[in-house]
Amino acid sequence: MRWKLVSILSQILKKKQQKRQNDNYRQNQDPLKPEELPILRNYKENIDRIKGELGNSSDVGIRVVSAGNHKCALVFIDGLIDIKMINDFILEPFMEKNLIPEQQDIYQYLIDNATAIGSVQTIDNWNQVYDSILSGNTVIFIDGYNKAISAETKGWEKRSITEPSTQLSIRGPKDSFTETLRTNTALIRRRIKSPNLWLETIKLGSVTQTDIAIMYIKGIANDKIVDEVKKRLKRIDMDAITASGYIEQLIEDQTWTTFPTTFHTERPDVVASHILEGRIALVVDGTPFVLTAPALFVQFFQAPDDYYSRFDISTGIRLLRIIAFLIALIGPATYIAATTFHQEMIPTTMAIAIAAQRENVPFPAFIEALIMEITFEILREAGLRLPRAVGQAVSIVGALVIGQAAVQAGFVSPVMVIVVSVTAIANFSTPIFAMAIAARLLRFVLMGLATMLGFYGMMLGLMFMALHLCSLRSFGVPYMMPLAPFNISNQQDAFVRFPLWAFKNRPPFISKGNMKRVGENQKPGPPSSDEGKSDKGDKS
């Protein structure tokens, strides 16, 4: 009797001491950070703690079952788990295997026999408990043990793989990334079936605990760039990371620039090709856009179809994109400079026609262009925010109606409407939206310089832009490579695309290690004369 009283008193003292330690630890902790306290031995206390920490949320599922002489509690989040998986692989084995052999550790027995599921691991603190539950796993508490079992039962609703919506391709694959991390990594692994494709996962965001996957090919990627990427990711200290755009803004080399220094895409084939060149891919859970780094200026004018078509056709189309980018950048500024300062550069007949059209326009060329540009930007933004069917109609009809009404009212000249319309169409020719919007912003700067100094102001602005581009870095790699510094041996895939058999080596300024890409004697051609003679001899 005395020993029973002593054991009861000792248990009461231990519970009070544990509660005191928990309270003291909680007072000294940030309320947003999950606690790293050890798991309690009493499963009921563990359940009460989870209910209290999660605010008695209605989506927290708790199921108490028996395993031999022990009580077990299964805890999961409804909506993040596959309930069929729990019933078939966890609950059913518990019901069928109630007889635990004597002298058998129940914890190890359940791990080995009762939880017939793929991924099972041991957890021993509350930080791991919350992370497992909120990641879609099921946590099993066993009465009398200060550790728990985490079984992978993820099974939330997810969007199916669809055709890309922002980067379309005529001959390329039609699949795109989704908001699920594991689906996205699988799409990349389907294209690169190499054991050297390494994947490392980290969590960012003290509250969101977002999974970030770092993918690269060991032996091809530059180890220094890989280490720099990891260093910048680990340096991030934010409470919420909800999209790849957050990561992009926190790891880029230069903040004060309109040009993107990291590449983002929703196409798995583009990411796979970048990884094969030695770049690093960052896959963020919850967003269908994957980041790749380092990024180069010429990279933003390359489309997937450039590599699925013949090199001469791809080169012509790529040069056309570059011309369209220049038109989108300097189109209105050129018109303002020519009509305001350099009328002698315009042919006489055209100058007379422009002067006649501008006779009743009350504004100077800069104000005229500014009104039309801002109007078109508003229409473009409205078309993006409205539903797709309505947005397209508003953009097209609005531009036609407003342009025609502005000309008839005498606010703008017909030539200005043509210039702004061609500029807007040329802006859409840039394959990557991040580079296209950079041209849209710089266009207004060049318009202001052309208003003050004419073509001299434009040239001054373009010179500063070129100097700024040459000063940019993307994870230590010069942004304008291989154009500045110029290297003629690395021009196979810059503004001109060489045939695929000429891509013998990977870009040396990105990749280190295995540089060979194409083998020897890959240039196609007709059969040799000896082969032709032997074929004729066989026929005879």
PyMOL commands that set and color helices and strands:
alter all, ss='L'
color gray80, all
select helices_A, chain A and resi 2-27+43-53+83-96+106-114+126-134+181-191+223-234+244-251+268-276+298-301+304-306+311-340+343-345+348-357+365-385+388-409+414-427+433-453+455-471+488-490+500-502+529-539
alter helices_A, ss='H'
color red, helices_A
select strands_A, chain A and resi 60-67+70-77+120-123+137-142+148-152+197-204+210-217+263-265+280-284+290-293+473-474+477-478
alter strands_A, ss='S'
color yellow, strands_A
deselect
rebuild
show_as cartoon
